[in-house]
């Protein structure tokens, strides 16, 4: 695991603080993740020490306090890969909306971004994501194709509607638009991902 911070370490206060100051986190340990391996190690550490896990990219949204938990910060996970032919983007967990817009624009594409360039793109998508292109293209979460997830037992899974359907729909369907047509479009995330445009597929009959 990358160097982690405790309450007595310099940098602890800066690392634990997000944009939204309505909730102040006092985690037992802060892990500034720089790789997927760091995330896996942090989750494994939490399990071994009986601690909960919280994740923070930018901290824009109000959230529950992470007091006494392992707080994984993902701002250093900022990789973006654009596939112009497939019209998709694979993004890491700390990518901000503005960075995704700029990367997509180099290929003549535009993601379903929100109004602020500083909000985390993964959190925005998985939180629903009704942005400036929403009237024409709908909710951003309906365009998520796949998600790379570290589970509670520290396993790394590539999750899609066909590979791990229960987990996939648990992550994306809860925030999907109830008024949308019965289909889901696709995109990508690593450890979260999104896309600029995707292919629709019928919604499984047992999806929420």
C-alpha atoms as a printed R data frame, in Angstrom:
    type eleno elety resid chain resno       x       y       z
1   ATOM     1    CA   UNK     A     1   0.000   0.000   0.000
2   ATOM     2    CA   UNK     A     2   1.168   3.518  -0.746
3   ATOM     3    CA   UNK     A     3   2.194   5.656   2.218
4   ATOM     4    CA   UNK     A     4  -0.885   6.252   4.329
5   ATOM     5    CA   UNK     A     5  -1.640   9.085   6.708
6   ATOM     6    CA   UNK     A     6  -2.843   9.042  10.300
7   ATOM     7    CA   UNK     A     7  -4.025  11.920  12.488
8   ATOM     8    CA   UNK     A     8  -0.474  12.737  13.600
9   ATOM     9    CA   UNK     A     9   0.973  12.960  10.080
10  ATOM    10    CA   UNK     A    10   1.581  16.148   8.146
11  ATOM    11    CA   UNK     A    11  -0.797  16.298   5.214
12  ATOM    12    CA   UNK     A    12  -3.578  14.391   6.997
13  ATOM    13    CA   UNK     A    13  -5.888  17.414   7.247
14  ATOM    14    CA   UNK     A    14  -5.349  18.437   3.629
15  ATOM    15    CA   UNK     A    15  -5.873  14.918   2.288
16  ATOM    16    CA   UNK     A    16  -9.051  14.212   4.257
17  ATOM    17    CA   UNK     A    17 -10.751  17.493   3.304
18  ATOM    18    CA   UNK     A    18 -13.015  17.717   0.277
19  ATOM    19    CA   UNK     A    19 -14.681  20.621  -1.501
20  ATOM    20    CA   UNK     A    20 -17.896  20.377   0.510
21  ATOM    21    CA   UNK     A    21 -17.149  21.280   4.120
22  ATOM    22    CA   UNK     A    22 -20.616  20.479   5.472
23  ATOM    23    CA   UNK     A    23 -19.232  17.134   6.668
24  ATOM    24    CA   UNK     A    24 -15.817  16.924   8.327
25  ATOM    25    CA   UNK     A    25 -14.126  13.538   8.005
26  ATOM    26    CA   UNK     A    26 -11.884  12.220  10.786
27  ATOM    27    CA   UNK     A    27 -10.793   8.858   9.368
28  ATOM    28    CA   UNK     A    28  -8.510   6.482  11.204
29  ATOM    29    CA   UNK     A    29  -6.318   6.232   8.110
30  ATOM    30    CA   UNK     A    30  -6.200   8.186   4.840
31  ATOM    31    CA   UNK     A    31  -4.842   6.373   1.788
32  ATOM    32    CA   UNK     A    32  -3.821   8.668  -1.115
33  ATOM    33    CA   UNK     A    33  -4.282   5.997  -3.799
34  ATOM    34    CA   UNK     A    34  -2.049   6.271  -6.856
35  ATOM    35    CA   UNK     A    35  -2.953   2.915  -8.419
36  ATOM    36    CA   UNK     A    36  -5.545   0.159  -8.393
37  ATOM    37    CA   UNK     A    37  -3.119  -1.871  -6.285
38  ATOM    38    CA   UNK     A    38  -3.239   0.878  -3.652
39  ATOM    39    CA   UNK     A    39  -7.032   0.653  -3.570
40  ATOM    40    CA   UNK     A    40  -6.909  -3.137  -3.204
41  ATOM    41    CA   UNK     A    41  -4.325  -2.875  -0.422
42  ATOM    42    CA   UNK     A    42  -6.391  -0.246   1.397
43  ATOM    43    CA   UNK     A    43  -9.547  -2.372   1.294
44  ATOM    44    CA   UNK     A    44  -7.579  -5.401   2.482
45  ATOM    45    CA   UNK     A    45  -6.071  -3.322   5.311
46  ATOM    46    CA   UNK     A    46  -9.539  -2.176   6.368
47  ATOM    47    CA   UNK     A    47 -10.800  -5.753   6.458
48  ATOM    48    CA   UNK     A    48  -7.846  -6.947   8.507
49  ATOM    49    CA   UNK     A    49  -8.349  -4.168  11.072
50  ATOM    50    CA   UNK     A    50 -12.154  -4.236  11.211
51  ATOM    51    CA   UNK     A    51 -12.543  -0.767   9.698
52  ATOM    52    CA   UNK     A    52 -15.078   0.600   7.254
53  ATOM    53    CA   UNK     A    53 -14.076   2.042   3.875
54  ATOM    54    CA   UNK     A    54 -14.966   5.430   2.393
55  ATOM    55    CA   UNK     A    55 -13.871   6.872  -0.956
56  ATOM    56    CA   UNK     A    56 -13.405  10.517  -1.910
57  ATOM    57    CA   UNK     A    57 -12.496  11.940  -5.305
58  ATOM    58    CA   UNK     A    58 -13.226  15.668  -4.983
59  ATOM    59    CA   UNK     A    59 -15.665  15.715  -2.075
60  ATOM    60    CA   UNK     A    60 -18.255  17.904  -3.801
61  ATOM    61    CA   UNK     A    61 -21.317  16.008  -2.664
62  ATOM    62    CA   UNK     A    62 -22.553  15.911   0.929
63  ATOM    63    CA   UNK     A    63 -21.748  12.556   2.454
64  ATOM    64    CA   UNK     A    64 -21.716  10.595   5.680
65  ATOM    65    CA   UNK     A    65 -18.788  11.131   7.973
66  ATOM    66    CA   UNK     A    66 -15.849   8.775   7.474
67  ATOM    67    CA   UNK     A    67 -14.850   9.010  11.134
68  ATOM    68    CA   UNK     A    68 -12.835   6.008  12.278
69  ATOM    69    CA   UNK     A    69 -12.710   4.475   8.812
70  ATOM    70    CA   UNK     A    70 -10.170   4.044   6.034
71  ATOM    71    CA   UNK     A    71 -10.637   6.975   3.649
72  ATOM    72    CA   UNK     A    72  -9.311   6.297   0.142
73  ATOM    73    CA   UNK     A    73  -8.680   9.483  -1.845
74  ATOM    74    CA   UNK     A    74  -8.597   9.016  -5.621
75  ATOM    75    CA   UNK     A    75  -7.549  12.409  -6.994
76  ATOM    76    CA   UNK     A    76  -4.245  10.942  -8.221
77  ATOM    77    CA   UNK     A    77  -6.071   8.373 -10.347
78  ATOM    78    CA   UNK     A    78  -6.563  10.753 -13.272
79  ATOM    79    CA   UNK     A    79  -5.938   8.661 -16.399
80  ATOM    80    CA   UNK     A    80  -8.197   9.075 -19.455
81  ATOM    81    CA   UNK     A    81  -8.243   6.866 -22.568
82  ATOM    82    CA   UNK     A    82 -10.441   7.928 -25.490
83  ATOM    83    CA   UNK     A    83 -11.452   5.456 -28.216
84  ATOM    84    CA   UNK     A    84 -12.599   7.694 -31.103
85  ATOM    85    CA   UNK     A    85 -13.809   4.769 -33.224
86  ATOM    86    CA   UNK     A    86 -15.990   3.309 -30.460
87  ATOM    87    CA   UNK     A    87 -16.858   6.828 -29.236
88  ATOM    88    CA   UNK     A    88 -16.136   5.827 -25.646
89  ATOM    89    CA   UNK     A    89 -13.846   6.930 -22.852
90  ATOM    90    CA   UNK     A    90 -12.276   4.929 -20.050
91  ATOM    91    CA   UNK     A    91 -11.498   7.083 -17.046
92  ATOM    92    CA   UNK     A    92  -9.906   6.481 -13.679
93  ATOM    93    CA   UNK     A    93 -11.657   7.221 -10.398
94  ATOM    94    CA   UNK     A    94 -10.214  10.697  -9.782
95  ATOM    95    CA   UNK     A    95 -10.834  12.276 -13.194
96  ATOM    96    CA   UNK     A    96 -12.659  15.604 -13.070
97  ATOM    97    CA   UNK     A    97 -15.358  16.591 -15.523
98  ATOM    98    CA   UNK     A    98 -13.333  19.357 -17.143
99  ATOM    99    CA   UNK     A    99 -10.421  17.023 -17.917
100 ATOM   100    CA   UNK     A   100 -12.797  14.564 -19.580
101 ATOM   101    CA   UNK     A   101 -14.363  17.330 -21.673
102 ATOM   102    CA   UNK     A   102 -10.944  18.487 -22.888
103 ATOM   103    CA   UNK     A   103  -9.754  14.964 -23.694
104 ATOM   104    CA   UNK     A   104 -12.935  14.127 -25.624
105 ATOM   105    CA   UNK     A   105 -12.865  17.434 -27.522
106 ATOM   106    CA   UNK     A   106  -9.507  16.523 -29.051
107 ATOM   107    CA   UNK     A   107 -11.405  13.823 -30.973
108 ATOM   108    CA   UNK     A   108 -14.481  15.901 -31.778
109 ATOM   109    CA   UNK     A   109 -16.508  14.246 -29.012
110 ATOM   110    CA   UNK     A   110 -18.389  15.558 -26.000
111 ATOM   111    CA   UNK     A   111 -19.184  13.612 -22.813
112 ATOM   112    CA   UNK     A   112 -22.410  13.945 -20.853
113 ATOM   113    CA   UNK     A   113 -20.792  16.285 -18.366
114 ATOM   114    CA   UNK     A   114 -22.267  18.485 -15.681
115 ATOM   115    CA   UNK     A   115 -21.998  22.249 -15.313
116 ATOM   116    CA   UNK     A   116 -18.874  22.285 -13.114
117 ATOM   117    CA   UNK     A   117 -15.490  21.202 -14.525
118 ATOM   118    CA   UNK     A   118 -14.218  20.430 -11.014
119 ATOM   119    CA   UNK     A   119 -16.725  17.709 -10.055
120 ATOM   120    CA   UNK     A   120 -15.501  14.107 -10.239
121 ATOM   121    CA   UNK     A   121 -16.687  12.475 -13.468
122 ATOM   122    CA   UNK     A   122 -17.215   9.011 -11.993
123 ATOM   123    CA   UNK     A   123 -19.270  10.272  -9.053
124 ATOM   124    CA   UNK     A   124 -21.260  12.499 -11.398
125 ATOM   125    CA   UNK     A   125 -22.135   9.599 -13.698
126 ATOM   126    CA   UNK     A   126 -22.909   7.054 -11.003
127 ATOM   127    CA   UNK     A   127 -24.917   9.652  -9.102
128 ATOM   128    CA   UNK     A   128 -27.289   9.994 -12.064
129 ATOM   129    CA   UNK     A   129 -25.783  12.876 -13.996
130 ATOM   130    CA   UNK     A   130 -28.399  15.146 -15.581
131 ATOM   131    CA   UNK     A   131 -26.305  17.798 -17.286
132 ATOM   132    CA   UNK     A   132 -26.402  20.362 -20.050
133 ATOM   133    CA   UNK     A   133 -26.962  17.699 -22.752
134 ATOM   134    CA   UNK     A   134 -29.581  15.880 -20.686
135 ATOM   135    CA   UNK     A   135 -32.636  16.987 -22.654
136 ATOM   136    CA   UNK     A   136 -31.354  15.321 -25.779
137 ATOM   137    CA   UNK     A   137 -29.296  12.425 -24.432
138 ATOM   138    CA   UNK     A   138 -30.757  11.695 -21.016
139 ATOM   139    CA   UNK     A   139 -29.018  10.736 -17.794
140 ATOM   140    CA   UNK     A   140 -25.272  10.127 -17.859
141 ATOM   141    CA   UNK     A   141 -25.641   6.932 -15.803
142 ATOM   142    CA   UNK     A   142 -27.676   5.400 -18.640
143 ATOM   143    CA   UNK     A   143 -24.521   5.566 -20.773
144 ATOM   144    CA   UNK     A   144 -22.244   3.598 -18.459
145 ATOM   145    CA   UNK     A   145 -20.970   0.450 -20.130
146 ATOM   146    CA   UNK     A   146 -18.625  -1.137 -17.600
147 ATOM   147    CA   UNK     A   147 -17.168  -0.508 -14.165
148 ATOM   148    CA   UNK     A   148 -13.950  -1.829 -12.678
149 ATOM   149    CA   UNK     A   149 -14.709  -2.346  -8.992
150 ATOM   150    CA   UNK     A   150 -12.713  -3.362  -5.943
151 ATOM   151    CA   UNK     A   151 -15.178  -5.337  -3.826
152 ATOM   152    CA   UNK     A   152 -15.325  -5.567  -0.041
153 ATOM   153    CA   UNK     A   153 -13.159  -8.711  -0.072
154 ATOM   154    CA   UNK     A   154 -10.459  -6.809  -2.040
155 ATOM   155    CA   UNK     A   155 -11.230  -8.577  -5.329
156 ATOM   156    CA   UNK     A   156 -10.875  -6.629  -8.582
157 ATOM   157    CA   UNK     A   157 -13.844  -7.196 -10.900
158 ATOM   158    CA   UNK     A   158 -14.665  -5.985 -14.400
159 ATOM   159    CA   UNK     A   159 -18.413  -5.490 -14.103
160 ATOM   160    CA   UNK     A   160 -20.841  -5.276 -17.031
161 ATOM   161    CA   UNK     A   161 -24.499  -6.053 -17.637
162 ATOM   162    CA   UNK     A   162 -23.475  -9.570 -18.718
163 ATOM   163    CA   UNK     A   163 -20.381 -10.433 -16.671
164 ATOM   164    CA   UNK     A   164 -21.713  -9.505 -13.210
165 ATOM   165    CA   UNK     A   165 -25.263  -8.325 -13.928
166 ATOM   166    CA   UNK     A   166 -26.513  -8.130 -10.330
167 ATOM   167    CA   UNK     A   167 -23.597  -5.946  -9.264
168 ATOM   168    CA   UNK     A   168 -23.764  -3.846 -12.432
169 ATOM   169    CA   UNK     A   169 -27.455  -3.033 -12.037
170 ATOM   170    CA   UNK     A   170 -27.026  -2.434  -8.313
171 ATOM   171    CA   UNK     A   171 -24.503   0.297  -9.168
172 ATOM   172    CA   UNK     A   172 -26.187   1.950 -12.147
173 ATOM   173    CA   UNK     A   173 -29.917   1.172 -12.138
174 ATOM   174    CA   UNK     A   174 -30.674   2.842  -8.810
175 ATOM   175    CA   UNK     A   175 -29.857   6.227 -10.363
176 ATOM   176    CA   UNK     A   176 -31.287   5.601 -13.794
177 ATOM   177    CA   UNK     A   177 -34.103   7.757 -15.123
178 ATOM   178    CA   UNK     A   178 -37.487   6.126 -14.586
179 ATOM   179    CA   UNK     A   179 -38.792   7.974 -17.641
180 ATOM   180    CA   UNK     A   180 -36.072   6.730 -19.980
181 ATOM   181    CA   UNK     A   181 -36.821   4.138 -22.668
182 ATOM   182    CA   UNK     A   182 -36.250   0.523 -21.549
183 ATOM   183    CA   UNK     A   183 -32.628   0.419 -22.625
184 ATOM   184    CA   UNK     A   184 -29.183   1.091 -21.225
185 ATOM   185    CA   UNK     A   185 -26.377   2.627 -23.215
186 ATOM   186    CA   UNK     A   186 -22.750   1.834 -22.581
187 ATOM   187    CA   UNK     A   187 -19.532   3.509 -21.443
188 ATOM   188    CA   UNK     A   188 -16.566   2.784 -19.119
189 ATOM   189    CA   UNK     A   189 -14.917   3.365 -15.728
190 ATOM   190    CA   UNK     A   190 -11.604   2.290 -14.143
191 ATOM   191    CA   UNK     A   191 -11.938   2.016 -11.150
192 ATOM   192    CA   UNK     A   192 -14.756   3.963 -12.743
193 ATOM   193    CA   UNK     A   193 -15.449   4.850 -16.360
194 ATOM   194    CA   UNK     A   194 -17.793   6.781 -18.660
195 ATOM   195    CA   UNK     A   195 -18.271   7.545 -22.345
196 ATOM   196    CA   UNK     A   196 -19.171  10.150 -24.928
197 ATOM   197    CA   UNK     A   197 -21.596   7.956 -26.859
198 ATOM   198    CA   UNK     A   198 -22.497   4.305 -26.671
199 ATOM   199    CA   UNK     A   199 -24.575   1.409 -27.910
200 ATOM   200    CA   UNK     A   200 -27.954   0.667 -26.359
201 ATOM   201    CA   UNK     A   201 -29.091  -2.759 -25.271
202 ATOM   202    CA   UNK     A   202 -32.469  -3.922 -23.894
203 ATOM   203    CA   UNK     A   203 -32.889  -3.677 -20.163
204 ATOM   204    CA   UNK     A   204 -32.898  -7.132 -18.523
205 ATOM   205    CA   UNK     A   205 -36.443  -7.967 -17.396
206 ATOM   206    CA   UNK     A   206 -35.306  -8.399 -13.787
207 ATOM   207    CA   UNK     A   207 -33.447  -5.071 -13.626
208 ATOM   208    CA   UNK     A   208 -34.758  -2.615 -11.004
